[in-house]
């Protein structure tokens, strides 16, 4: 499966598209396929602002 990964704070230049193994759900879990996502300007602002680091607990 394809995934966009953010490894550290910064703008969209810190994201990369990677191939990951598909997750295997446990007996009490379900696997949901996502066909599209949205990234809003607020999402980018939060990732660029180191003062909001507590949100991600990094």
C-alpha positions, 0 to 999 in steps of 0.5 A: 500500500502507498502511504505519505509519511512525515518524519519530522516537523516542516512543510510539505517538503518533509513528506515522502511517498512510501510503500508499506505492507498492508496491515493485518487486522486482529480478530476484534478489528476491521480493515478500512480502505481509504481511497482519498484524503484531504490536507488543508492549509491548517494541517500544514501550518500545524506541522510547520509550527514547532510551538505546537509540538505538544499535539504530536508528542514528539 
